[in-house]
């Protein structure tokens, strides 16, 4: 189980998905935390509802030797998070723990 430092209520279990080719992937999709983030940004004035912003989604391999890192398609160990930004603010994040089988 992934744990947020000090906030157990927001931690969630990974979800396993299996591709049509039989490969299994771990994803950590924390909907509650993502929704909280989307609500906080306008409330704190970091995003203004009447302004226009660029919306972007991207994935990036983050190489690491941590114990739970998985081997990536680039043959390194690491994480493969997907991040949505509005302007320069992160509003949504999903972590893919790369292929596990």
N, C-alpha and C positions, 0 to 999 in steps of 0.2 A: 504494500500500500504506500502510495506517495503521501508524504506529510508536509504540510506547510509549517514553517517554524512557528510554534505556539498557537496555531489556529486549527485545532483538530476538526471543528465543525465544517471547515472548508476543504478538508482532505477527502480524496475519493480513491476508489480502486481503479486500476487499469482495466480497460476493455480489450479483449482479444478479438481480432477479426481475421478470417481466413480467406485468402484470395481464391479465384477460380483454379489457380495452379496448385493450390494446397499449401501455400506459404502462409504462416501465421505472423501477425503483427500485433504489438501492444500499442494502444493509444491511451492517453490520459486527457480526457475531455472534461474539464471542470466547468460545467454550465453555470453553477451558482457563482463561482468566482468571476467568470466572464461577464455575467449579468450585473454583478456588483460593480465591476470596473466601468461598464458602460453607463451605469447610473451615476457613479461618483464624478466622472469627468465633467459633465455639464454643471453639476451641483457645486463643484469647487472652482468653476470658472475656467477650467483648462480647455474645454470645448464650449463654444457658444452656438446654440441651436440655430440662430439666424445666419451664421457664417457658412461659407462654402469651404470644403476641405477635400484634399485628395484622399482616396480610399485605395489601399494597397494590401495585397496578400502575398506572402512569400515563405519559402522554406529554405533553411540553411543548415547544413551539417555542422555540428559543433563537436569537434574531435576532443575526446577525453579518455583517460584510462580509469575512470571511476568504476567501481565494482558492478554497477547495473547497466553500464554502457553496452551497446550491442554493435556487432560488426555491420558497417554500412556498405552500400553498393560500391563505394569508392575504396573498399578494403581497409578502412580505418575503424576504430572503435569510437562510438560517439552517440549523440542525440540528434534528432531531426525535427525540431519544432516548426510548426506553422504559426505565423503571426499575422494578424490583421492590424493595420494602422489606419487611423484617421488623422490627417495632418501628420504630426510627429509623435502622436500618442498611441500607445498600444491599447487596443480595445478588446482583443480576443486572442487567445493562445491555445493551441492544442499541441501536445507533445507526442510524437511518434517515436517509440523506442526501437525503431528500425526492425528489420526482419529477425525473428527469433527461432525459426525452424527452416 
